[in-house]
Amino acid sequence: PLFFLHHAQLDRIWAIWQNRDPVTRLRGYGGKTNLGREASVDDSVSTFGIRDEVLVSDVLDIRESPFCYTYSSLF
């Protein structure tokens, strides 16, 4: 239970950060991959066989599918 509580808080903090500048931060993604190339929102996110892989762009905004949730209070 502590693991899930910790990660739920990290998710909440991420949502707070995104909502402070949604135009930039809801689609902002960059840096280098573990292969050394530039990261892209078109990169795949491995789900380790649990489900089909998804694109980074599909999981950046918690308010959109597949997540479809929000926090009642972000502060």
N, C-alpha and C positions, 0 to 999 in steps of 0.2 A: 504493500500500500504506500509506503514512503516513496518508492520510486515513481509511482504514478502521480502522487501529489507534487513531487518536485518537478516533473516534466509538465504537468498542467500549469504550474506557476511560470515556467519558462515560456510556454506557449502564450500565456496571458501577457507577459512582459513583451514578447515579440509583437503581439497585437497592439499594445500601447504604443510601441515604437513606430509601427507601421501607420497608425492612425494620426500621428503627429505631422506627417507629410505624405498622405496617401497617394498623391499624384506620382511622386517619385518612388516611394518605398513599397508600394504594392506590386511593383514590377521590377524593382531593383535587384539585380543579381550579377555578380561578377567575381573576378579573381581567377585563380588557376585551378585546374582539376588535378587529381592525383597523378595524371599522366603528363602534366606540365603544360597543357594547352589552355587557352582562354576558356573560361566557363561560359555557358550560354543557357538561356531559358529553354532552349530546344534540346538540352541534354536529358537523358533518361534518368529516372530515380529507380534504383533497384528495390524490389519488394521481397527479395530472397525467395521467390516462388510462391509467395502467399497469394498474390494476385498479379495481373498483368502489370508490366512496368508503366509508369506514367511520366509525363514530361514535367520538368521543374515548373514551367509556366502554369501547369494545371494545379499546383499545390501551394502557390505563393499567397493566395487570398483565402483565409478561413471561411469567409462569407459565401464563397462560391463552391460549386460541386467539385469534389466529392464530399467536402466537409459540411458546408451549409450551417454554420453556427456563428454565434457572436457572444460577447460578454455583455451582461447588462450594465456593468459599470467598468470602465477602463481605468479609473483612477482611484 
